[in-house]
Amino acid sequence: MAAHARKAQQFARQLFKLSVVDGAVSAERVSGVLEYIEKHRPANPVMVLKAYARFIAAELAKGEAVVEHAGAINATTLSAIAAAMTKKYGRPVTATAKPNAALLAGLRVHVGDDVYESSVAGQLAALAAAV
């Protein structure tokens, strides 16, 4: 990584840390960071903003469980998944449904970078890899 890209990444990380309050992204702080960047343009502002956006997006993804499903899924199941993930991560997690017919049956849950697999497609892939 070039020196200017590394500096942009480091600056974006500092800005990101300023944007998190009590373990959650603060809209007020993000607004303040963006105002600061607008008034005091850093070197390579596009690089800084892209890196900052990635940090913010990754943090926000930690608060959402994306539940991929092949068949029907009801609100009770989504609520149970949200409650389980909230307990597991020790922070509020919401659950949203995302249809995925390729799973055949079962669920795949994404929370941030973590993936919980309980689908027929996942089991078949694991079986194929073991053979």
C-alpha positions in Angstrom: 0.0 0.0 0.0 1.4 3.4 -1.0 2.2 5.9 1.8 -0.6 8.3 0.8 -3.1 5.4 0.8 -1.9 4.3 4.3 -2.2 7.8 5.7 -5.7 8.1 4.2 -6.7 4.8 5.8 -5.3 5.8 9.2 -7.0 9.1 9.1 -10.3 7.5 8.1 -9.9 5.0 11.1 -9.4 8.0 13.4 -12.5 9.7 12.1 -14.5 6.4 12.4 -13.5 6.1 16.1 -14.8 9.6 16.6 -18.1 8.5 15.1 -18.8 5.7 17.5 -20.4 6.4 20.9 -21.1 3.7 23.4 -20.5 1.0 20.8 -22.9 2.4 18.2 -22.4 4.8 15.2 -23.7 8.2 16.1 -25.5 10.1 13.2 -24.6 13.4 14.9 -20.9 12.5 15.1 -20.9 11.3 11.4 -22.5 14.6 10.4 -19.8 16.4 12.4 -17.0 14.4 10.7 -18.4 15.1 7.3 -18.6 18.8 8.1 -15.0 18.8 9.3 -13.8 17.1 6.1 -15.7 19.6 4.0 -14.1 22.6 5.8 -10.6 21.1 6.3 -10.0 19.1 3.1 -7.5 16.3 3.9 -4.9 15.1 1.3 -6.7 12.6 -0.9 -10.2 13.4 0.4 -11.8 10.7 -1.9 -9.6 8.0 -0.5 -10.4 9.2 3.1 -14.1 9.2 2.5 -14.2 5.8 0.8 -12.3 4.2 3.7 -14.5 6.1 6.2 -17.6 4.8 4.4 -16.3 1.2 4.5 -15.6 1.5 8.3 -19.1 2.9 8.9 -20.8 0.3 6.7 -19.0 -2.6 8.4 -20.0 -1.2 11.9 -23.7 -0.8 10.8 -23.7 -4.3 9.4 -22.9 -5.7 12.9 -26.3 -4.5 14.0 -28.3 -6.3 11.3 -28.9 -10.0 10.8 -29.7 -10.7 7.2 -31.6 -13.9 7.1 -31.5 -15.7 3.7 -34.3 -18.2 3.3 -35.5 -20.6 0.6 -39.1 -21.0 1.8 -41.5 -18.9 3.8 -40.3 -17.2 7.0 -42.5 -15.6 9.5 -42.1 -12.6 11.8 -41.9 -14.8 14.9 -38.9 -16.6 13.4 -37.2 -13.3 12.5 -37.9 -11.9 16.0 -36.4 -15.1 17.6 -33.3 -14.7 15.4 -32.9 -11.1 16.3 -33.3 -11.9 20.0 -30.7 -14.7 19.8 -28.2 -12.5 17.9 -28.8 -9.6 20.3 -27.9 -11.9 23.2 -24.9 -13.4 21.4 -23.4 -10.1 20.4 -24.4 -8.1 23.5 -25.8 -5.3 21.3 -29.1 -4.6 19.5 -29.5 -6.7 16.3 -32.4 -6.4 13.9 -33.3 -9.2 11.5 -34.4 -8.7 7.9 -35.5 -11.4 5.5 -33.9 -12.0 2.1 -35.3 -14.7 -0.2 -32.7 -17.1 -1.7 -34.1 -20.1 -3.6 -30.5 -21.5 -4.1 -30.5 -22.5 -0.4 -33.1 -25.2 -1.3 -34.3 -25.2 2.4 -33.2 -23.8 5.7 -31.5 -20.5 6.6 -28.3 -18.6 6.3 -27.8 -15.7 8.7 -25.2 -12.9 8.1 -24.3 -10.6 11.0 -21.4 -8.3 9.9 -18.7 -10.7 8.7 -20.1 -13.7 10.6 -22.2 -16.3 8.7 -24.4 -18.9 10.4 -25.3 -21.7 8.0 -28.3 -24.1 8.4 -29.3 -24.8 4.9 -29.5 -27.8 2.7 -27.2 -26.2 0.1 -24.7 -25.5 2.9 -24.9 -29.1 4.1 -24.5 -30.5 0.6 -21.4 -28.2 0.0 -19.9 -29.4 3.3 -20.5 -33.0 2.3 -19.0 -32.5 -1.2 -15.9 -30.9 0.4 -15.5 -33.8 2.8 -15.5 -36.4 0.0 
